């Protein structure tokens, strides 16, 4: 959206992207590679600017919520893909506020249903 003027002002967003990337690694490490709690905490501490307390909480969350981080990222990527699709189809008629309304309107829904809703939004805006 062009809100960040330089890398320093973008630090918060970049830190959260790094945090989310580490969640994917730790989720896989714990559940597929059988990492210990301590190894997962160390991974967060070594790869993020967050406090040790934050790292411990995230590892404990990953332990009890297998694949939640992966599901979150898959959903995020789909929402971005659908936004690009809507922008390409609508051009100047695309309005990010309308798109957000479509995405949020249904609450927690399957991604296939969300895609149908976005397709309907595109057709409605075209018509």
MOPAC internal coordinates of N, CA, C and O (Angstrom, degrees):
PM7 1SCF
backbone

  N    0.0000 0     0.00 0     0.00 0    0    0    0
  C    1.4596 1     0.00 0     0.00 0    1    0    0
  C    1.5266 1   111.38 1     0.00 0    2    1    0
  O    1.2310 1   120.17 1   173.46 1    3    2    1
  N    1.3280 1   117.28 1    -6.54 1    3    2    1
  C    1.4522 1   119.57 1   176.69 1    5    3    2
  C    1.5146 1   115.05 1    81.01 1    6    5    3
  O    1.2310 1   119.82 1  -158.55 1    7    6    5
  N    1.3203 1   117.95 1    21.45 1    7    6    5
  C    1.4599 1   120.34 1  -177.26 1    9    7    6
  C    1.5217 1   113.89 1   -81.32 1   10    9    7
  O    1.2310 1   119.89 1   155.91 1   11   10    9
  N    1.3122 1   117.81 1   -24.09 1   11   10    9
  C    1.4591 1   121.10 1  -176.21 1   13   11   10
  C    1.5221 1   109.97 1   -93.30 1   14   13   11
  O    1.2310 1   120.45 1   -53.05 1   15   14   13
  N    1.3158 1   116.75 1   126.95 1   15   14   13
  C    1.4570 1   121.47 1  -175.88 1   17   15   14
  C    1.5250 1   113.49 1   -89.76 1   18   17   15
  O    1.2310 1   120.72 1   157.78 1   19   18   17
  N    1.3391 1   116.23 1   -22.22 1   19   18   17
  C    1.4581 1   120.33 1  -178.04 1   21   19   18
  C    1.5303 1   108.43 1  -158.25 1   22   21   19
  O    1.2310 1   120.03 1   -10.98 1   23   22   21
  N    1.3290 1   117.54 1   169.02 1   23   22   21
  C    1.4766 1   119.76 1  -178.43 1   25   23   22
  C    1.5303 1   113.64 1   -58.48 1   26   25   23
  O    1.2310 1   120.05 1   145.34 1   27   26   25
  N    1.3193 1   117.50 1   -34.66 1   27   26   25
  C    1.4654 1   119.41 1  -178.92 1   29   27   26
  C    1.5288 1   111.13 1   -64.61 1   30   29   27
  O    1.2310 1   120.27 1   137.99 1   31   30   29
  N    1.3209 1   117.08 1   -42.01 1   31   30   29
  C    1.4694 1   119.36 1  -179.62 1   33   31   30
  C    1.5242 1   111.41 1   -70.50 1   34   33   31
  O    1.2310 1   120.53 1   161.20 1   35   34   33
  N    1.3233 1   116.60 1   -18.80 1   35   34   33
  C    1.4569 1   122.41 1   179.73 1   37   35   34
  C    1.5338 1   112.21 1   -92.64 1   38   37   35
  O    1.2310 1   120.17 1  -176.92 1   39   38   37
  N    1.3286 1   117.29 1     3.08 1   39   38   37
  C    1.4631 1   121.61 1  -173.79 1   41   39   38
  C    1.5294 1   113.04 1   -57.79 1   42   41   39
  O    1.2310 1   119.93 1   137.46 1   43   42   41
  N    1.3229 1   117.73 1   -42.54 1   43   42   41
  C    1.4623 1   120.65 1  -178.83 1   45   43   42
  C    1.5211 1   112.36 1   -61.07 1   46   45   43
  O    1.2310 1   120.69 1   133.53 1   47   46   45
  N    1.3179 1   116.28 1   -46.47 1   47   46   45
  C    1.4621 1   119.81 1   178.91 1   49   47   46
  C    1.5227 1   110.90 1   -64.49 1   50   49   47
  O    1.2310 1   120.72 1   136.09 1   51   50   49
  N    1.3187 1   116.23 1   -43.91 1   51   50   49
  C    1.4564 1   119.90 1   179.54 1   53   51   50
  C    1.5304 1   111.39 1   -63.35 1   54   53   51
  O    1.2310 1   120.37 1   141.09 1   55   54   53
  N    1.3302 1   116.89 1   -38.91 1   55   54   53
  C    1.4671 1   121.05 1   177.54 1   57   55   54
  C    1.5239 1   110.96 1   -61.94 1   58   57   55
  O    1.2310 1   120.67 1   139.08 1   59   58   57
  N    1.3243 1   116.33 1   -40.92 1   59   58   57
  C    1.4644 1   119.69 1   179.76 1   61   59   58
  C    1.5295 1   111.25 1   -70.24 1   62   61   59
  O    1.2310 1   119.88 1   145.29 1   63   62   61
  N    1.3236 1   117.83 1   -34.71 1   63   62   61
  C    1.4686 1   120.16 1   174.77 1   65   63   62
  C    1.5268 1   110.21 1   -62.84 1   66   65   63
  O    1.2310 1   120.76 1   137.73 1   67   66   65
  N    1.3241 1   116.14 1   -42.27 1   67   66   65
  C    1.4584 1   121.15 1   177.69 1   69   67   66
  C    1.5271 1   110.43 1   -62.85 1   70   69   67
  O    1.2310 1   120.68 1   137.03 1   71   70   69
  N    1.3224 1   116.30 1   -42.97 1   71   70   69
  C    1.4659 1   122.39 1   178.96 1   73   71   70
  C    1.5302 1   110.23 1   -59.59 1   74   73   71
  O    1.2310 1   120.65 1   134.21 1   75   74   73
  N    1.3377 1   116.36 1   -45.79 1   75   74   73
  C    1.4607 1   120.16 1  -179.92 1   77   75   74
  C    1.5274 1   111.31 1   -66.06 1   78   77   75
  O    1.2310 1   120.10 1   141.54 1   79   78   77
  N    1.3201 1   117.41 1   -38.46 1   79   78   77
  C    1.4636 1   120.27 1   177.46 1   81   79   78
  C    1.5299 1   110.50 1   -62.92 1   82   81   79
  O    1.2310 1   120.56 1   138.05 1   83   82   81
  N    1.3221 1   116.54 1   -41.95 1   83   82   81
  C    1.4714 1   120.44 1   178.31 1   85   83   82
  C    1.5291 1   110.98 1   -64.81 1   86   85   83
  O    1.2310 1   120.25 1   145.73 1   87   86   85
  N    1.3202 1   117.12 1   -34.27 1   87   86   85
  C    1.4677 1   119.46 1   177.80 1   89   87   86
  C    1.5129 1   110.76 1   -60.13 1   90   89   87
  O    1.2310 1   120.34 1   140.06 1   91   90   89
  N    1.3280 1   116.96 1   -39.94 1   91   90   89
  C    1.4651 1   120.05 1   178.45 1   93   91   90
  C    1.5222 1   111.20 1   -63.48 1   94   93   91
  O    1.2310 1   120.59 1   137.21 1   95   94   93
  N    1.3149 1   116.47 1   -42.79 1   95   94   93
  C    1.4633 1   120.90 1   179.66 1   97   95   94
  C    1.5242 1   110.19 1   -64.96 1   98   97   95
  O    1.2310 1   120.57 1   133.35 1   99   98   97
  N    1.3335 1   116.52 1   -46.65 1   99   98   97
  C    1.4665 1   120.59 1  -177.76 1  101   99   98
  C    1.5237 1   110.92 1   -67.17 1  102  101   99
  O    1.2310 1   119.93 1   139.44 1  103  102  101
  N    1.3266 1   117.75 1   -40.56 1  103  102  101
  C    1.4683 1   121.31 1   177.63 1  105  103  102
  C    1.5326 1   109.89 1   -57.15 1  106  105  103
  O    1.2310 1   120.98 1   131.95 1  107  106  105
  N    1.3259 1   115.73 1   -48.05 1  107  106  105
  C    1.4693 1   120.73 1   178.26 1  109  107  106
  C    1.5213 1   110.76 1   -66.40 1  110  109  107
  O    1.2310 1   120.49 1   137.31 1  111  110  109
  N    1.3250 1   116.67 1   -42.69 1  111  110  109
  C    1.4635 1   120.36 1  -179.50 1  113  111  110
  C    1.5131 1   112.56 1   -59.23 1  114  113  111
  O    1.2310 1   120.49 1   134.77 1  115  114  113
  N    1.3198 1   116.68 1   -45.23 1  115  114  113
  C    1.4696 1   120.81 1  -178.11 1  117  115  114
  C    1.5263 1   111.17 1   -68.80 1  118  117  115
  O    1.2310 1   120.52 1   130.81 1  119  118  117
  N    1.3182 1   116.61 1   -49.19 1  119  118  117
  C    1.4634 1   119.77 1  -169.33 1  121  119  118
  C    1.5254 1   115.02 1   -90.59 1  122  121  119
  O    1.2310 1   119.55 1   153.20 1  123  122  121
  N    1.3296 1   118.46 1   -26.80 1  123  122  121
  C    1.4633 1   119.58 1   179.94 1  125  123  122
  C    1.5301 1   112.54 1  -106.63 1  126  125  123
  O    1.2310 1   120.86 1   147.51 1  127  126  125
  N    1.3277 1   115.95 1   -32.49 1  127  126  125
  C    1.4604 1   119.50 1  -176.73 1  129  127  126
  C    1.5318 1   112.70 1  -102.78 1  130  129  127
  O    1.2310 1   121.14 1   178.80 1  131  130  129
  N    1.3310 1   115.43 1    -1.20 1  131  130  129
  C    1.4796 1   122.31 1   176.73 1  133  131  130
  C    1.5280 1   112.98 1    60.54 1  134  133  131
  O    1.2310 1   120.78 1  -140.74 1  135  134  133
  N    1.3514 1   116.12 1    39.26 1  135  134  133
  C    1.4580 1   120.42 1   175.37 1  137  135  134
  C    1.5223 1   109.47 1   -61.96 1  138  137  135
  O    1.2310 1   120.96 1   -28.94 1  139  138  137
  N    1.3118 1   115.77 1   151.06 1  139  138  137
  C    1.4598 1   121.00 1   172.50 1  141  139  138
  C    1.5271 1   108.86 1   -79.48 1  142  141  139
  O    1.2310 1   121.17 1   -16.64 1  143  142  141
  N    1.3062 1   115.37 1   163.36 1  143  142  141
  C    1.4654 1   121.70 1   175.30 1  145  143  142
  C    1.5303 1   109.45 1   -56.64 1  146  145  143
  O    1.2310 1   120.68 1   136.67 1  147  146  145
  N    1.3177 1   116.31 1   -43.33 1  147  146  145
  C    1.4609 1   121.61 1  -176.94 1  149  147  146
  C    1.5368 1   111.62 1   -65.45 1  150  149  147
  O    1.2310 1   120.22 1   139.50 1  151  150  149
  N    1.3271 1   117.18 1   -40.50 1  151  150  149
  C    1.4600 1   120.46 1   178.58 1  153  151  150
  C    1.5240 1   110.31 1   -64.21 1  154  153  151
  O    1.2310 1   120.41 1   138.87 1  155  154  153
  N    1.3219 1   116.82 1   -41.13 1  155  154  153
  C    1.4655 1   121.08 1   179.84 1  157  155  154
  C    1.5298 1   111.03 1   -65.57 1  158  157  155
  O    1.2310 1   120.17 1   137.92 1  159  158  157
  N    1.3183 1   117.28 1   -42.08 1  159  158  157
  C    1.4693 1   120.97 1   177.61 1  161  159  158
  C    1.5271 1   109.68 1   -62.08 1  162  161  159
  O    1.2310 1   120.51 1   135.78 1  163  162  161
  N    1.3170 1   116.62 1   -44.22 1  163  162  161
  C    1.4676 1   120.97 1   179.81 1  165  163  162
  C    1.5254 1   110.52 1   -61.42 1  166  165  163
  O    1.2310 1   120.32 1   141.84 1  167  166  165
  N    1.3320 1   116.99 1   -38.16 1  167  166  165
  C    1.4629 1   120.11 1   179.42 1  169  167  166
  C    1.5250 1   110.52 1   -61.65 1  170  169  167
  O    1.2310 1   120.38 1   132.45 1  171  170  169
  N    1.3280 1   116.89 1   -47.55 1  171  170  169
  C    1.4679 1   120.76 1   177.08 1  173  171  170
  C    1.5270 1   110.53 1   -58.92 1  174  173  171
  O    1.2310 1   120.58 1   131.26 1  175  174  173
  N    1.3217 1   116.50 1   -48.74 1  175  174  173
  C    1.4658 1   120.56 1  -177.23 1  177  175  174
  C    1.5239 1   111.77 1   -60.91 1  178  177  175
  O    1.2310 1   120.38 1   141.87 1  179  178  177
  N    1.3302 1   116.88 1   -38.13 1  179  178  177
  C    1.4604 1   121.19 1  -178.09 1  181  179  178
  C    1.5217 1   113.57 1   -76.61 1  182  181  179
  O    1.2310 1   120.07 1   160.87 1  183  182  181
  N    1.3158 1   117.47 1   -19.13 1  183  182  181
  C    1.4629 1   120.20 1  -170.64 1  185  183  182
  C    1.5197 1   115.86 1  -122.81 1  186  185  183
  O    1.2310 1   119.96 1  -176.67 1  187  186  185
  N    1.3257 1   117.69 1     3.33 1  187  186  185
  C    1.4624 1   120.31 1   177.98 1  189  187  186
  C    1.5304 1   109.70 1  -135.85 1  190  189  187
  O    1.2310 1   120.51 1   -18.47 1  191  190  189
  N    1.3317 1   116.64 1   161.53 1  191  190  189
  C    1.4708 1   119.69 1   176.65 1  193  191  190
  C    1.5306 1   112.75 1   -86.34 1  194  193  191
  O    1.2310 1   119.86 1  -171.23 1  195  194  193
  N    1.3097 1   117.88 1     8.77 1  195  194  193
  C    1.4584 1   121.53 1  -174.04 1  197  195  194
  C    1.5273 1   112.53 1   -78.75 1  198  197  195
  O    1.2310 1   121.73 1   -17.78 1  199  198  197
  N    1.3243 1   114.29 1   162.22 1  199  198  197
  C    1.4573 1   120.47 1   179.72 1  201  199  198
  C    1.5221 1   110.73 1   -72.84 1  202  201  199
  O    1.2310 1   120.78 1   -18.84 1  203  202  201
  N    1.3191 1   116.12 1   161.16 1  203  202  201
  C    1.4635 1   120.04 1   177.97 1  205  203  202
  C    1.5308 1   110.12 1   -60.70 1  206  205  203
  O    1.2310 1   120.37 1   140.74 1  207  206  205
  N    1.3246 1   116.90 1   -39.26 1  207  206  205
  C    1.4726 1   120.46 1   178.37 1  209  207  206
  C    1.5285 1   111.18 1   -57.79 1  210  209  207
  O    1.2310 1   120.36 1   135.34 1  211  210  209
  N    1.3345 1   116.92 1   -44.66 1  211  210  209
  C    1.4652 1   120.60 1   177.17 1  213  211  210
  C    1.5297 1   110.79 1   -61.27 1  214  213  211
  O    1.2310 1   120.67 1   138.64 1  215  214  213
  N    1.3260 1   116.33 1   -41.36 1  215  214  213
  C    1.4606 1   121.20 1  -179.08 1  217  215  214
  C    1.5284 1   111.03 1   -63.44 1  218  217  215
  O    1.2310 1   120.61 1   136.50 1  219  218  217
  N    1.3205 1   116.44 1   -43.50 1  219  218  217
  C    1.4700 1   120.65 1   179.22 1  221  219  218
  C    1.5270 1   109.87 1   -62.65 1  222  221  219
  O    1.2310 1   120.19 1   134.32 1  223  222  221
  N    1.3183 1   117.24 1   -45.68 1  223  222  221
  C    1.4717 1   120.51 1  -179.41 1  225  223  222
  C    1.5254 1   111.54 1   -61.15 1  226  225  223
  O    1.2310 1   120.50 1   138.53 1  227  226  225
  N    1.3378 1   116.65 1   -41.47 1  227  226  225
  C    1.4566 1   118.91 1  -178.87 1  229  227  226
  C    1.5215 1   111.43 1   -68.87 1  230  229  227
  O    1.2310 1   119.93 1   142.89 1  231  230  229
  N    1.3159 1   117.74 1   -37.11 1  231  230  229
  C    1.4666 1   119.56 1   177.83 1  233  231  230
  C    1.5233 1   109.40 1   -65.78 1  234  233  231
  O    1.2310 1   119.84 1   136.27 1  235  234  233
  N    1.3012 1   117.91 1   -43.73 1  235  234  233
  C    1.4653 1   120.16 1   179.35 1  237  235  234
  C    1.5240 1   110.65 1   -62.72 1  238  237  235
  O    1.2310 1   120.39 1   143.72 1  239  238  237
  N    1.2990 1   116.86 1   -36.28 1  239  238  237
  C    1.4658 1   120.36 1   176.62 1  241  239  238
  C    1.5249 1   110.57 1   -66.14 1  242  241  239
  O    1.2310 1   120.41 1   136.41 1  243  242  241
  N    1.3362 1   116.83 1   -43.59 1  243  242  241
  C    1.4675 1   120.43 1   178.59 1  245  243  242
  C    1.5249 1   111.19 1   -62.02 1  246  245  243
  O    1.2310 1   120.35 1   143.63 1  247  246  245
  N    1.3352 1   116.95 1   -36.37 1  247  246  245
  C    1.4611 1   120.60 1  -179.15 1  249  247  246
  C    1.5279 1   111.08 1   -61.06 1  250  249  247
  O    1.2310 1   120.20 1   137.04 1  251  250  249
  N    1.3136 1   117.22 1   -42.96 1  251  250  249
  C    1.4653 1   120.20 1  -175.20 1  253  251  250
  C    1.5293 1   113.83 1   -92.33 1  254  253  251
  O    1.2310 1   120.15 1   169.96 1  255  254  253
  N    1.3301 1   117.32 1   -10.04 1  255  254  253
  C    1.4679 1   120.46 1  -177.66 1  257  255  254
  C    1.5266 1   109.61 1  -126.14 1  258  257  255
  O    1.2310 1   120.59 1  -111.83 1  259  258  257
  N    1.3031 1   116.47 1    68.17 1  259  258  257
  C    1.4685 1   120.95 1  -178.91 1  261  259  258
  C    1.5196 1   111.28 1   -55.60 1  262  261  259
  O    1.2310 1   120.70 1   -45.36 1  263  262  261
  N    1.3010 1   116.26 1   134.64 1  263  262  261
  C    1.4682 1   125.65 1   175.25 1  265  263  262
  C    1.5211 1   114.79 1    69.40 1  266  265  263
  O    1.2310 1   119.14 1  -175.88 1  267  266  265
  N    1.3147 1   119.24 1     4.12 1  267  266  265
  C    1.4537 1   120.56 1   179.19 1  269  267  266
  C    1.5223 1   110.70 1   -62.28 1  270  269  267
  O    1.2310 1   120.02 1   138.48 1  271  270  269
  N    1.3184 1   117.56 1   -41.52 1  271  270  269
  C    1.4633 1   120.79 1  -179.91 1  273  271  270
  C    1.5280 1   110.72 1   -64.20 1  274  273  271
  O    1.2310 1   120.52 1   139.24 1  275  274  273
  N    1.3025 1   116.62 1   -40.76 1  275  274  273
  C    1.4603 1   120.94 1   179.30 1  277  275  274
  C    1.5289 1   110.37 1   -66.01 1  278  277  275
  O    1.2310 1   120.30 1   136.13 1  279  278  277
  N    1.3201 1   117.03 1   -43.87 1  279  278  277
  C    1.4633 1   120.76 1   178.70 1  281  279  278
  C    1.5297 1   110.61 1   -61.85 1  282  281  279
  O    1.2310 1   120.41 1   139.15 1  283  282  281
  N    1.3245 1   116.82 1   -40.85 1  283  282  281
  C    1.4649 1   121.44 1   178.37 1  285  283  282
  C    1.5282 1   110.08 1   -59.60 1  286  285  283
  O    1.2310 1   120.54 1   133.01 1  287  286  285
  N    1.3204 1   116.57 1   -46.99 1  287  286  285
  C    1.4668 1   120.73 1  -176.92 1  289  287  286
  C    1.5241 1   111.14 1   -67.97 1  290  289  287
  O    1.2310 1   119.75 1   140.21 1  291  290  289
  N    1.3221 1   118.09 1   -39.79 1  291  290  289
  C    1.4594 1   120.96 1   177.24 1  293  291  290
  C    1.5328 1   109.45 1   -60.51 1  294  293  291
  O    1.2310 1   120.41 1   136.21 1  295  294  293
  N    1.3204 1   116.83 1   -43.79 1  295  294  293
  C    1.4600 1   120.58 1   177.94 1  297  295  294
  C    1.5185 1   112.31 1   -62.78 1  298  297  295
  O    1.2310 1   120.83 1   136.28 1  299  298  297
  N    1.3192 1   116.03 1   -43.72 1  299  298  297
  C    1.4675 1   120.38 1   178.98 1  301  299  298
  C    1.5271 1   111.08 1   -60.12 1  302  301  299
  O    1.2310 1   120.78 1   134.04 1  303  302  301
  N    1.3200 1   116.12 1   -45.96 1  303  302  301
  C    1.4609 1   120.00 1  -179.81 1  305  303  302
  C    1.5287 1   111.61 1   -62.99 1  306  305  303
  O    1.2310 1   120.24 1   141.62 1  307  306  305
  N    1.3267 1   117.15 1   -38.38 1  307  306  305
  C    1.4668 1   120.86 1   178.76 1  309  307  306
  C    1.5283 1   110.85 1   -66.33 1  310  309  307
  O    1.2310 1   120.33 1   137.94 1  311  310  309
  N    1.3163 1   116.97 1   -42.06 1  311  310  309
  C    1.4691 1   120.76 1   178.97 1  313  311  310
  C    1.5261 1   110.00 1   -62.53 1  314  313  311
  O    1.2310 1   120.08 1   138.49 1  315  314  313
  N    1.3321 1   117.46 1   -41.51 1  315  314  313
  C    1.4664 1   120.68 1   177.21 1  317  315  314
  C    1.5248 1   111.58 1   -66.41 1  318  317  315
  O    1.2310 1   120.48 1   140.23 1  319  318  317
  N    1.3300 1   116.68 1   -39.77 1  319  318  317
  C    1.4657 1   120.96 1   177.29 1  321  319  318
  C    1.5331 1   110.60 1   -61.48 1  322  321  319
  O    1.2310 1   120.63 1   135.43 1  323  322  321
  N    1.3296 1   116.40 1   -44.57 1  323  322  321
  C    1.4649 1   120.46 1  -179.69 1  325  323  322
  C    1.5222 1   111.28 1   -67.30 1  326  325  323
  O    1.2310 1   120.17 1   145.90 1  327  326  325
  N    1.3276 1   117.28 1   -34.10 1  327  326  325
  C    1.4650 1   120.33 1   176.65 1  329  327  326
  C    1.5245 1   110.21 1   -64.56 1  330  329  327
  O    1.2310 1   120.60 1   135.87 1  331  330  329
  N    1.3279 1   116.45 1   -44.13 1  331  330  329
  C    1.4651 1   119.97 1   178.19 1  333  331  330
  C    1.5272 1   110.52 1   -62.58 1  334  333  331
  O    1.2310 1   120.68 1   140.66 1  335  334  333
  N    1.3141 1   116.31 1   -39.34 1  335  334  333
  C    1.4665 1   120.86 1   177.94 1  337  335  334
  C    1.5266 1   110.78 1   -61.89 1  338  337  335
  O    1.2310 1   120.67 1   134.39 1  339  338  337
  N    1.3247 1   116.32 1   -45.61 1  339  338  337
  C    1.4590 1   120.67 1  -179.81 1  341  339  338
  C    1.5353 1   110.84 1   -65.48 1  342  341  339
  O    1.2310 1   120.41 1   137.74 1  343  342  341
  N    1.3244 1   116.82 1   -42.26 1  343  342  341
  C    1.4748 1   120.23 1   178.55 1  345  343  342
  C    1.5246 1   111.03 1   -61.54 1  346  345  343
  O    1.2310 1   120.78 1   136.46 1  347  346  345
  N    1.3259 1   116.11 1   -43.54 1  347  346  345
  C    1.4650 1   119.85 1  -179.85 1  349  347  346
  C    1.5287 1   111.48 1   -65.48 1  350  349  347
  O    1.2310 1   120.50 1   140.48 1  351  350  349
  N    1.3122 1   116.66 1   -39.52 1  351  350  349
  C    1.4646 1   120.84 1  -177.40 1  353  351  350
  C    1.5247 1   111.95 1   -74.26 1  354  353  351
  O    1.2310 1   120.28 1   145.81 1  355  354  353
  N    1.3333 1   117.07 1   -34.19 1  355  354  353
  C    1.4606 1   120.27 1  -172.57 1  357  355  354
  C    1.5231 1   114.57 1  -100.97 1  358  357  355
  O    1.2310 1   120.26 1   159.64 1  359  358  357
  N    1.3075 1   117.10 1   -20.36 1  359  358  357
  C    1.4608 1   119.76 1  -179.74 1  361  359  358
  C    1.5177 1   111.87 1    56.00 1  362  361  359
  O    1.2310 1   120.82 1    56.23 1  363  362  361
  N    1.3265 1   116.04 1  -123.77 1  363  362  361
  C    1.4720 1   121.85 1  -177.71 1  365  363  362
  C    1.5315 1   112.95 1   -65.27 1  366  365  363
  O    1.2310 1   120.37 1   158.79 1  367  366  365
  N    1.3176 1   116.91 1   -21.21 1  367  366  365
  C    1.4795 1   120.23 1   179.94 1  369  367  366
  C    1.5250 1   112.70 1   -79.98 1  370  369  367
  O    1.2310 1   120.23 1   170.46 1  371  370  369
  N    1.3380 1   117.17 1    -9.54 1  371  370  369
  C    1.4672 1   120.64 1   178.34 1  373  371  370
  C    1.5211 1   109.33 1   -69.00 1  374  373  371
  O    1.2310 1   121.21 1   -48.75 1  375  374  373
  N    1.3345 1   115.30 1   131.25 1  375  374  373
  C    1.4672 1   122.19 1   176.84 1  377  375  374
  C    1.5208 1   107.28 1  -128.33 1  378  377  375
  O    1.2310 1   120.47 1   -63.04 1  379  378  377
  N    1.3277 1   116.70 1   116.96 1  379  378  377
  C    1.4633 1   121.06 1  -176.49 1  381  379  378
  C    1.5316 1   111.56 1   -58.23 1  382  381  379
  O    1.2310 1   119.87 1   147.47 1  383  382  381
  N    1.3214 1   117.85 1   -32.53 1  383  382  381
  C    1.4732 1   120.76 1   179.42 1  385  383  382
  C    1.5220 1   110.91 1   -66.51 1  386  385  383
  O    1.2310 1   120.41 1   137.47 1  387  386  385
  N    1.3330 1   116.81 1   -42.53 1  387  386  385
  C    1.4667 1   120.41 1   176.87 1  389  387  386
  C    1.5165 1   110.56 1   -63.81 1  390  389  387
  O    1.2310 1   120.84 1   137.87 1  391  390  389
  N    1.3397 1   115.99 1   -42.13 1  391  390  389
  C    1.4640 1   119.74 1   179.06 1  393  391  390
  C    1.5261 1   110.31 1   -60.59 1  394  393  391
  O    1.2310 1   119.94 1   134.34 1  395  394  393
  N    1.3154 1   117.73 1   -45.66 1  395  394  393
  C    1.4686 1   120.79 1   178.58 1  397  395  394
  C    1.5223 1   111.02 1   -60.53 1  398  397  395
  O    1.2310 1   120.17 1   141.04 1  399  398  397
  N    1.3157 1   117.27 1   -38.96 1  399  398  397
  C    1.4701 1   119.94 1   177.00 1  401  399  398
  C    1.5283 1   110.94 1   -60.10 1  402  401  399
  O    1.2310 1   120.42 1   137.03 1  403  402  401
  N    1.3169 1   116.79 1   -42.97 1  403  402  401
  C    1.4680 1   120.86 1   179.47 1  405  403  402
  C    1.5208 1   109.74 1   -62.40 1  406  405  403
  O    1.2310 1   120.13 1   133.02 1  407  406  405
  N    1.3146 1   117.36 1   -46.98 1  407  406  405
  C    1.4663 1   121.67 1  -176.88 1  409  407  406
  C    1.5268 1   111.39 1   -65.10 1  410  409  407
  O    1.2310 1   119.88 1   140.56 1  411  410  409
  N    1.3046 1   117.84 1   -39.44 1  411  410  409
  C    1.4669 1   121.18 1  -175.31 1  413  411  410
  C    1.5293 1   113.82 1   -86.13 1  414  413  411
  O    1.2310 1   120.41 1   157.44 1  415  414  413
  N    1.3067 1   116.82 1   -22.56 1  415  414  413
  C    1.4651 1   121.71 1  -174.22 1  417  415  414
  C    1.5305 1   113.63 1   -54.75 1  418  417  415
  O    1.2310 1   120.25 1   136.60 1  419  418  417
  N    1.3122 1   117.12 1   -43.40 1  419  418  417
  C    1.4607 1   120.60 1  -174.53 1  421  419  418
  C    1.5152 1   115.14 1   -83.02 1  422  421  419
  O    1.2310 1   119.88 1   172.47 1  423  422  421
  N    1.3257 1   117.84 1    -7.53 1  423  422  421
  C    1.4646 1   119.53 1  -176.71 1  425  423  422
  C    1.5153 1   110.31 1    71.26 1  426  425  423
  O    1.2310 1   120.77 1    32.94 1  427  426  425
  N    1.3150 1   116.13 1  -147.06 1  427  426  425
  C    1.4672 1   121.57 1  -179.68 1  429  427  426
  C    1.5293 1   108.91 1   -79.06 1  430  429  427
  O    1.2310 1   120.84 1   -73.06 1  431  430  429
  N    1.3232 1   116.01 1   106.94 1  431  430  429
  C    1.4616 1   121.84 1  -177.63 1  433  431  430
  C    1.5300 1   109.33 1  -134.33 1  434  433  431
  O    1.2310 1   120.44 1   -20.35 1  435  434  433
  N    1.3310 1   116.76 1   159.65 1  435  434  433
  C    1.4681 1   119.11 1   175.30 1  437  435  434
  C    1.5299 1   110.74 1   -61.20 1  438  437  435
  O    1.2310 1   120.55 1   -31.67 1  439  438  437
  N    1.3175 1   116.55 1   148.33 1  439  438  437
  C    1.4575 1   120.65 1  -178.49 1  441  439  438
  C    1.5201 1   112.57 1   -62.75 1  442  441  439
  O    1.2310 1   119.88 1   150.21 1  443  442  441
  N    1.3187 1   117.83 1   -29.79 1  443  442  441
  C    1.4723 1   119.73 1   177.26 1  445  443  442
  C    1.5266 1   110.77 1   -66.01 1  446  445  443
  O    1.2310 1   120.42 1   143.23 1  447  446  445
  N    1.3149 1   116.81 1   -36.77 1  447  446  445
  C    1.4727 1   120.95 1   177.46 1  449  447  446
  C    1.5224 1   109.24 1   -69.15 1  450  449  447
  O    1.2310 1   120.05 1   138.41 1  451  450  449
  N    1.3216 1   117.50 1   -41.59 1  451  450  449
  C    1.4623 1   120.94 1   177.50 1  453  451  450
  C    1.5248 1   110.42 1   -59.75 1  454  453  451
  O    1.2310 1   120.42 1   137.45 1  455  454  453
  N    1.3188 1   116.80 1   -42.55 1  455  454  453
  C    1.4604 1   119.80 1   179.35 1  457  455  454
  C    1.5248 1   110.86 1   -61.99 1  458  457  455
  O    1.2310 1   120.21 1   139.75 1  459  458  457
  N    1.3312 1   117.20 1   -40.25 1  459  458  457
  C    1.4698 1   120.25 1   176.21 1  461  459  458
  C    1.5280 1   110.64 1   -60.96 1  462  461  459
  O    1.2310 1   120.77 1   137.20 1  463  462  461
  N    1.3250 1   116.13 1   -42.80 1  463  462  461
  C    1.4685 1   120.05 1   179.69 1  465  463  462
  C    1.5279 1   111.45 1   -62.86 1  466  465  463
  O    1.2310 1   120.41 1   138.68 1  467  466  465
  N    1.3204 1   116.83 1   -41.32 1  467  466  465
  C    1.4652 1   120.38 1   178.80 1  469  467  466
  C    1.5219 1   109.88 1   -67.20 1  470  469  467
  O    1.2310 1   119.99 1   139.02 1  471  470  469
  N    1.3258 1   117.63 1   -40.98 1  471  470  469
  C    1.4641 1   120.44 1   177.02 1  473  471  470
  C    1.5253 1   110.79 1   -60.26 1  474  473  471
  O    1.2310 1   120.26 1   138.53 1  475  474  473
  N    1.3346 1   117.11 1   -41.47 1  475  474  473
  C    1.4598 1   120.95 1   177.57 1  477  475  474
  C    1.5303 1   111.04 1   -64.63 1  478  477  475
  O    1.2310 1   120.66 1   139.50 1  479  478  477
  N    1.3337 1   116.34 1   -40.50 1  479  478  477
  C    1.4784 1   121.26 1   176.70 1  481  479  478
  C    1.5261 1   110.63 1   -59.54 1  482  481  479
  O    1.2310 1   120.86 1   136.06 1  483  482  481
  N    1.3377 1   115.97 1   -43.94 1  483  482  481
  C    1.4688 1   120.27 1   179.63 1  485  483  482
  C    1.5274 1   110.28 1   -61.64 1  486  485  483
  O    1.2310 1   120.82 1   132.04 1  487  486  485
  N    1.3164 1   116.04 1   -47.96 1  487  486  485
  C    1.4799 1   119.35 1  -178.99 1  489  487  486
  C    1.5223 1   111.27 1   -63.49 1  490  489  487
  O    1.2310 1   120.29 1   140.07 1  491  490  489
  N    1.3156 1   117.04 1   -39.93 1  491  490  489
  C    1.4733 1   121.12 1   179.38 1  493  491  490
  C    1.5299 1   111.11 1   -63.22 1  494  493  491
  O    1.2310 1   120.83 1   136.47 1  495  494  493
  N    1.3485 1   116.02 1   -43.53 1  495  494  493
  C    1.4579 1   120.09 1  -179.46 1  497  495  494
  C    1.5326 1   112.17 1   -69.32 1  498  497  495
  O    1.2310 1   120.67 1   148.04 1  499  498  497
  N    1.3242 1   116.33 1   -31.96 1  499  498  497
  C    1.4593 1   120.73 1   178.55 1  501  499  498
  C    1.5277 1   110.88 1   -69.70 1  502  501  499
  O    1.2310 1   122.14 1   141.34 1  503  502  501
  N    1.3537 1   113.51 1   -38.66 1  503  502  501
  C    1.4706 1   120.48 1  -172.90 1  505  503  502
  C    1.4666 1   114.11 1   -67.87 1  506  505  503
  O    1.2310 1   120.10 1   180.00 1  507  506  505

